Amino acid sequence: MEGETSWFTDHFDDIGREIPEISEFEPFSEMCDEGSKENSLVSLDAILPDELLERILAYLPVASIFRAGCVCKRWREIVNSKKLNVLSQKPWYYMFTSSDDPIGYAYDPILRKWYGVDLPCIETSNWFIASSCGLVCFMDNDSRSQLFVCNPITKAYKKLEEPPGLRYSDYSALAISVDRVSHNYTITIAKSKQVPGNFFQWDLSIHVYDSETMTWVTSATEMFTGWRGGDESVICDGILYFLIYSTGGGMRWPDRHGLVMYDLSSRSSHGMLIRTFIPVPCSLTCGRLMNLKDKLVMVGGIGKQDRPDIIKGIGIWVLDRKEWREVARMPHKFFQGFGEFDEVFASSGTDDLIYIQSYGAPALLVFDMNLKQWKWSQKCPVTKRFPLQLFSGFCFEPRLETAP
């Protein structure tokens, strides 16, 4: 990691805005050697139908597509037409570089470049964030009543109506799932609030938003004893998963965390979601859930045997029929490469890539699930300016055709 000292940055100021008009290419022509006879060469662009040109541009990385829109008026119109169905791209990672302001850089793993991207709607970097298939959902961290869905590449966004239930909850977990064909999306918020005067009992409610009907429904309400909700959840193949945390004293460390799943398509006779409990694979200092090709993946901090609250490494597991299967453990040289690593950290992913980041430094590690390969990203063009400066981020798919 220390050897990678160079980086490239571009500011995507034109992303989400129409590319300014540029004059058409003039056909290239040259004089023939024989007399004054002129031989005009026809531009290849002039003979390509729009449909074929769209298919060619769709193979480019997203950053290159926007640059291609500056070539000529015709290409600009195709890029801005929203008909361009870009082929599947490697997920990007947006890293916040301020503890307060929502500013930062987005990392493109294909070109290995960082881009300055302005996010719409979000006001501070500590908002709740969830993403799926090119869309990102933001929810404020105060009243938990402001919700926006946006495409961070095109800057298109939509403000949702306030969700039902408690406005102020002790813990909230946000998740979004986008249908890749219809582009309809489902958003869930799991709210957890302590029962007054009883630390061991917590009220839980799950609220579901359907973009097709544009309505919220409260799909589950129940009381947990000895467990509380948190801020970690994800939707995989129509099932909502979220982590819960023990509130009981004297519990063994392997029992300090648990996983709860709700099938969003299944209801009890009372119309409520049915809960299933799944234990975690080992004692965890923290857990991060993500959807990789409709498979639930968890990245967790592994505690020391004699001090379970101290992290000794990081593991990756896939849930297979309610059983955890270990996929990989971070090699010690990469774990040391972060420098000082807290027991909690940021991690998110989609498709085949998982990003892992320490809150205390801008270093970013990438794990490829297909290749089983660990690799540092190109260095982020920001340095730590003061000891308490925090860094966080989220993963998203760069897509042009998905709109809220």
C-alpha positions as CSV (number, residue, x, y, z in Angstrom):
1,M,0.0,0.0,0.0
2,E,2.9,2.4,0.8
3,G,4.2,2.1,-2.7
4,E,1.1,3.5,-4.3
5,T,1.8,7.1,-4.1
6,S,0.0,8.5,-7.2
7,W,-3.6,8.9,-8.0
8,F,-5.9,10.5,-10.6
9,T,-8.8,12.6,-9.8
10,D,-11.6,14.0,-12.0
11,H,-14.5,16.2,-11.0
12,F,-17.7,14.9,-12.4
13,D,-19.2,18.3,-12.6
14,D,-21.2,17.4,-15.7
15,I,-22.6,14.2,-14.3
16,G,-26.4,14.6,-14.1
17,R,-26.4,17.7,-16.1
18,E,-26.8,17.9,-19.9
19,I,-23.5,18.0,-21.7
20,P,-23.0,21.3,-23.4
21,E,-23.6,21.2,-27.2
22,I,-20.5,20.6,-29.3
23,S,-20.4,21.0,-33.0
24,E,-20.5,18.0,-35.2
25,F,-17.3,16.4,-36.5
26,E,-16.5,17.6,-40.0
27,P,-16.0,14.7,-42.4
28,F,-12.3,14.1,-43.0
29,S,-11.3,14.7,-46.6
30,E,-8.1,14.7,-48.5
31,M,-7.0,15.6,-52.0
32,C,-6.2,12.9,-54.4
33,D,-2.8,12.9,-56.0
34,E,-4.3,12.8,-59.5
35,G,-5.2,16.3,-60.7
36,S,-7.9,18.2,-58.8
37,K,-10.1,15.1,-58.1
38,E,-11.2,15.1,-54.5
39,N,-11.7,11.9,-52.6
40,S,-14.0,12.4,-49.6
41,L,-13.9,9.8,-46.9
42,V,-17.1,9.2,-45.0
43,S,-17.1,9.5,-41.2
44,L,-17.6,6.1,-39.6
45,D,-19.9,7.8,-37.1
46,A,-22.2,8.9,-40.0
47,I,-23.0,5.4,-41.1
48,L,-23.6,3.9,-37.7
49,P,-27.3,3.7,-36.7
50,D,-28.2,5.1,-33.3
51,E,-29.1,1.6,-32.0
52,L,-25.6,0.2,-32.8
53,L,-23.9,3.3,-31.5
54,E,-25.8,2.9,-28.2
55,R,-24.7,-0.7,-27.9
56,I,-21.1,0.3,-28.5
57,L,-21.2,3.1,-25.9
58,A,-22.9,0.8,-23.4
59,Y,-19.7,-1.3,-23.2
60,L,-17.7,1.7,-21.9
61,P,-17.1,2.5,-18.2
62,V,-19.5,5.1,-16.9
63,A,-16.8,7.7,-16.7
64,S,-15.8,7.2,-20.3
65,I,-19.5,7.4,-21.4
66,F,-19.7,10.9,-20.1
67,R,-16.5,11.9,-21.8
68,A,-17.9,10.3,-25.0
69,G,-20.8,12.7,-24.7
70,C,-18.5,15.6,-25.4
71,V,-17.4,14.2,-28.8
72,C,-20.3,15.7,-30.8
73,K,-23.9,16.7,-30.7
74,R,-25.2,13.3,-31.7
75,W,-23.2,11.4,-29.0
76,R,-24.3,14.0,-26.5
77,E,-28.0,13.4,-27.3
78,I,-27.5,9.6,-26.9
79,V,-25.8,9.9,-23.6
80,N,-28.5,12.3,-22.3
81,S,-31.4,10.3,-23.8
82,K,-31.7,8.0,-20.7
83,K,-32.2,5.1,-23.2
84,L,-28.6,4.0,-22.8
85,N,-28.7,0.7,-21.1
86,V,-25.2,0.5,-19.7
87,L,-23.8,-3.0,-19.2
88,S,-23.1,-4.2,-15.7
89,Q,-20.4,-2.2,-14.1
90,K,-18.1,-2.9,-11.1
91,P,-19.5,-1.2,-8.0
92,W,-18.0,2.1,-7.0
93,Y,-17.2,3.2,-3.4
94,Y,-18.0,6.6,-2.1
95,M,-15.8,7.8,0.7
96,F,-16.8,10.7,2.9
97,T,-13.8,12.8,3.8
98,S,-15.5,14.9,6.4
99,S,-17.1,14.0,9.7
100,D,-19.9,16.6,9.1
101,D,-20.2,17.7,5.5
102,P,-21.4,15.2,2.9
103,I,-18.3,15.7,0.7
104,G,-15.9,13.1,-0.7
105,Y,-14.7,11.0,-3.6
106,A,-16.0,8.0,-5.5
107,Y,-13.7,5.2,-6.5
108,D,-13.9,3.4,-9.8
109,P,-12.3,0.0,-9.5
110,I,-12.1,-0.6,-13.3
111,L,-10.1,2.6,-14.2
112,R,-8.7,2.7,-10.6
113,K,-9.5,6.4,-10.3
114,W,-11.1,8.6,-7.7
115,Y,-13.7,11.2,-8.8
116,G,-15.1,14.2,-7.0
117,V,-18.9,13.6,-7.0
118,D,-21.5,15.9,-5.4
119,L,-24.3,13.9,-3.8
120,P,-27.8,15.4,-4.0
121,C,-30.2,15.6,-1.0
122,I,-27.9,14.5,1.8
123,E,-27.0,17.1,4.4
124,T,-24.5,15.5,6.6
125,S,-22.2,12.4,6.3
126,N,-23.8,10.7,9.3
127,W,-27.2,10.1,7.5
128,F,-28.4,6.5,7.1
129,I,-27.5,5.1,3.6
130,A,-28.6,2.1,1.7
131,S,-28.1,1.2,-2.0
132,S,-29.3,-1.2,-4.7
133,C,-29.0,-1.4,-8.5
134,G,-27.8,2.2,-9.1
135,L,-30.2,3.9,-6.5
136,V,-29.1,5.2,-3.1
137,C,-31.5,5.9,-0.3
138,F,-30.7,8.6,2.3
139,M,-32.4,9.1,5.7
140,D,-31.6,11.8,8.2
141,N,-30.1,10.8,11.5
142,D,-32.2,13.1,13.7
143,S,-35.9,12.7,13.3
144,R,-35.5,9.7,10.8
145,S,-38.4,11.4,8.8
146,Q,-36.5,12.8,5.8
147,L,-36.0,10.1,3.1
148,F,-34.7,10.6,-0.4
149,V,-34.0,8.1,-3.2
150,C,-31.4,9.2,-5.8
151,N,-29.1,8.2,-8.6
152,P,-25.7,9.6,-7.6
153,I,-24.5,9.5,-11.2
154,T,-27.4,11.3,-12.9
155,K,-28.3,13.3,-9.8
156,A,-32.0,12.4,-10.3
157,Y,-33.8,12.2,-7.0
158,K,-37.2,11.9,-5.3
159,K,-38.3,12.8,-1.8
160,L,-40.5,10.2,-0.1
161,E,-43.3,10.9,2.3
162,E,-42.6,10.5,6.0
163,P,-42.6,6.9,7.1
164,P,-45.1,5.8,9.8
165,G,-44.3,4.8,13.4
166,L,-42.1,6.6,15.9
167,R,-40.4,9.7,14.7
168,Y,-37.6,9.3,17.1
169,S,-36.3,5.8,17.7
170,D,-33.2,4.7,19.6
171,Y,-32.0,2.6,16.6
172,S,-33.0,2.4,13.0
173,A,-31.9,0.2,10.1
174,L,-32.4,1.2,6.5
175,A,-32.5,-1.1,3.5
176,I,-33.5,-0.8,-0.2
177,S,-34.0,-3.4,-3.0
178,V,-34.4,-2.5,-6.6
179,D,-36.0,-4.8,-9.2
180,R,-33.5,-5.0,-12.1
181,V,-36.2,-5.4,-14.7
182,S,-39.0,-3.1,-13.7
183,H,-36.8,-0.7,-11.6
184,N,-39.5,-0.7,-8.9
185,Y,-38.0,-0.6,-5.4
186,T,-38.8,-1.6,-1.9
187,I,-37.5,0.3,1.2
188,T,-37.6,-1.0,4.7
189,I,-37.0,0.7,8.0
190,A,-36.6,-1.4,11.2
191,K,-37.1,0.8,14.2
192,S,-36.1,-0.2,17.7
193,K,-37.0,1.7,20.9
194,Q,-36.4,0.8,24.5
195,V,-39.5,0.1,26.6
196,P,-39.6,2.9,29.3
197,G,-38.0,1.8,32.5
198,N,-37.0,-1.6,31.2
199,F,-33.6,-2.0,29.6
200,F,-34.1,-5.6,28.6
201,Q,-37.3,-5.1,26.6
202,W,-37.4,-3.3,23.2
203,D,-40.2,-2.5,20.9
204,L,-39.5,-3.3,17.2
205,S,-41.5,-2.1,14.2
206,I,-40.8,-2.7,10.5
207,H,-42.1,-0.3,7.9
208,V,-42.1,-1.1,4.2
209,Y,-42.3,1.3,1.2
210,D,-43.4,0.2,-2.2
211,S,-42.4,2.5,-5.1
212,E,-45.1,1.1,-7.3
213,T,-48.0,2.1,-5.0
214,M,-46.0,4.9,-3.4
215,T,-47.2,3.9,0.1
216,W,-45.8,2.8,3.4
217,V,-47.1,-0.2,5.3
218,T,-46.2,-1.2,8.9
219,S,-45.5,-4.9,8.4
220,A,-44.4,-6.0,11.8
221,T,-44.6,-4.9,15.4
222,E,-43.3,-7.0,18.3
223,M,-41.4,-6.8,21.6
224,F,-37.9,-8.2,22.0
225,T,-36.7,-9.4,25.5
226,G,-33.0,-9.5,26.0
227,W,-32.4,-8.2,22.4
228,R,-32.5,-4.9,20.7
229,G,-32.3,-3.8,17.0
230,G,-29.4,-1.9,15.5
231,D,-28.5,0.0,12.3
232,E,-27.5,-2.9,10.1
233,S,-29.9,-4.5,7.6
234,V,-30.2,-5.6,4.0
235,I,-32.7,-7.1,1.6
236,C,-31.7,-10.3,-0.3
237,D,-34.1,-12.1,-2.7
238,G,-37.2,-10.7,-1.0
239,I,-36.0,-11.4,2.6
240,L,-35.1,-8.7,5.1
241,Y,-32.2,-9.5,7.3
242,F,-30.9,-7.4,10.2
243,L,-28.6,-7.8,13.1
244,I,-29.8,-7.7,16.7
245,Y,-27.7,-7.2,19.9
246,S,-28.0,-8.7,23.3
247,T,-29.1,-6.5,26.2
248,G,-28.9,-9.3,28.8
249,G,-26.0,-9.4,31.4
250,G,-23.7,-12.4,31.7
251,M,-24.2,-13.5,28.1
252,R,-21.3,-15.4,26.4
253,W,-19.7,-13.4,23.6
254,P,-20.9,-15.7,20.8
255,D,-24.4,-14.9,22.0
256,R,-24.0,-11.1,21.9
257,H,-25.1,-10.9,18.3
258,G,-27.9,-12.5,16.3
259,L,-29.5,-12.3,12.9
260,V,-33.2,-12.0,12.3
261,M,-34.9,-12.6,9.0
262,Y,-38.3,-11.7,7.7
263,D,-39.7,-12.9,4.4
264,L,-41.3,-9.8,2.9
265,S,-43.7,-11.9,0.8
266,S,-45.0,-14.0,3.7
267,R,-47.5,-12.9,6.4
268,S,-49.0,-14.4,9.4
269,S,-52.8,-14.7,9.9
270,H,-52.7,-11.2,11.4
271,G,-51.0,-9.8,8.4
272,M,-47.6,-9.5,10.1
273,L,-44.2,-10.7,9.0
274,I,-42.9,-14.0,10.4
275,R,-39.6,-13.8,12.2
276,T,-36.8,-16.4,12.1
277,F,-33.7,-16.2,14.3
278,I,-30.2,-17.3,13.1
279,P,-27.1,-17.3,15.3
280,V,-23.9,-15.7,14.1
281,P,-20.9,-17.9,13.2
282,C,-18.5,-16.7,16.0
283,S,-18.0,-14.0,18.5
284,L,-18.0,-10.7,16.6
285,T,-16.9,-7.2,17.5
286,C,-19.2,-5.9,14.7
287,G,-21.0,-7.2,11.6
288,R,-21.8,-5.7,8.3
289,L,-24.5,-7.1,6.0
290,M,-24.6,-6.9,2.2
291,N,-26.3,-8.4,-0.8
292,L,-24.0,-10.0,-3.3
293,K,-26.0,-11.5,-6.2
294,D,-29.0,-12.2,-4.0
295,K,-26.8,-14.0,-1.4
296,L,-26.5,-12.6,2.1
297,V,-22.8,-11.9,2.9
298,M,-21.5,-10.8,6.3
299,V,-18.2,-9.1,7.0
300,G,-17.4,-9.3,10.7
301,G,-14.7,-8.4,13.1
302,I,-13.4,-11.5,14.9
303,G,-12.7,-11.0,18.6
304,K,-9.7,-12.4,20.5
305,Q,-10.3,-15.6,22.5
306,D,-9.3,-14.1,25.8
307,R,-10.6,-10.6,25.0
308,P,-13.6,-11.0,22.7
309,D,-14.1,-7.2,22.6
310,I,-10.7,-6.7,21.0
311,I,-10.5,-7.3,17.2
312,K,-7.9,-9.8,16.0
313,G,-9.0,-10.2,12.4
314,I,-11.8,-9.9,9.8
315,G,-13.8,-12.7,8.3
316,I,-16.3,-13.0,5.4
317,W,-19.2,-15.4,5.5
318,V,-22.1,-16.4,3.2
319,L,-25.4,-17.5,4.6
320,D,-26.4,-20.9,2.9
321,R,-29.7,-22.3,4.0
322,K,-29.6,-20.7,7.4
323,E,-26.0,-21.9,7.9
324,W,-22.9,-19.7,7.7
325,R,-20.1,-20.7,5.4
326,E,-16.8,-19.0,5.7
327,V,-15.5,-17.6,2.5
328,A,-12.3,-15.8,3.5
329,R,-10.3,-14.2,6.3
330,M,-8.3,-11.1,5.8
331,P,-4.5,-11.9,5.6
332,H,-2.6,-10.4,8.5
333,K,-0.5,-8.2,6.3
334,F,-3.6,-6.4,5.0
335,F,-5.0,-6.1,8.5
336,Q,-1.8,-4.5,9.7
337,G,-1.8,-2.2,6.6
338,F,-4.7,-0.3,8.1
339,G,-2.5,0.8,11.0
340,E,-4.7,1.2,14.1
341,F,-7.9,-0.7,13.5
342,D,-10.9,-0.3,15.8
343,E,-13.3,-3.1,16.7
344,V,-15.9,-1.4,14.4
345,F,-15.3,-0.5,10.8
346,A,-17.1,0.3,7.6
347,S,-17.8,-2.3,4.9
348,S,-20.2,-2.6,2.0
349,G,-20.4,-4.4,-1.3
350,T,-22.4,-5.6,-4.2
351,D,-22.0,-7.8,-7.3
352,D,-18.6,-9.5,-6.7
353,L,-16.7,-6.8,-4.7
354,I,-16.5,-6.1,-1.0
355,Y,-15.0,-2.8,0.3
356,I,-13.5,-2.5,3.8
357,Q,-12.5,0.7,5.4
358,S,-11.2,1.8,8.8
359,Y,-13.1,4.8,10.3
360,G,-9.7,6.3,11.3
361,A,-8.0,6.4,7.9
362,P,-8.8,6.8,4.2
363,A,-7.2,3.5,3.3
364,L,-9.6,1.3,1.3
365,L,-9.3,-2.5,0.8
366,V,-11.1,-4.4,-1.9
367,F,-11.9,-8.1,-1.9
368,D,-13.0,-9.9,-5.1
369,M,-15.4,-12.8,-4.3
370,N,-14.8,-14.5,-7.6
371,L,-11.0,-14.3,-7.6
372,K,-10.7,-14.6,-3.8
373,Q,-8.2,-11.7,-4.1
374,W,-7.4,-8.9,-1.7
375,K,-6.2,-5.6,-3.1
376,W,-5.7,-2.1,-2.0
377,S,-7.5,0.6,-3.9
378,Q,-5.6,3.5,-5.4
379,K,-4.9,6.0,-2.6
380,C,-7.8,8.4,-2.0
381,P,-6.7,12.0,-2.7
382,V,-7.2,13.1,0.9
383,T,-5.1,12.9,4.0
384,K,-5.9,12.8,7.7
385,R,-5.7,16.4,9.0
386,F,-6.4,15.8,12.7
387,P,-6.4,12.8,15.1
388,L,-10.2,12.6,15.5
389,Q,-11.0,12.9,11.8
390,L,-13.4,10.1,10.8
391,F,-13.9,8.5,7.4
392,S,-16.9,6.4,6.2
393,G,-18.5,5.5,3.0
394,F,-20.9,3.3,1.0
395,C,-20.9,1.1,-2.1
396,F,-23.2,1.7,-5.1
397,E,-23.6,0.6,-8.7
398,P,-22.9,3.3,-11.3
399,R,-25.9,3.2,-13.6
400,L,-27.5,5.7,-16.0
401,E,-30.9,4.0,-16.7
402,T,-32.2,3.6,-13.2
403,A,-34.2,6.5,-11.9
404,P,-36.2,7.0,-8.6
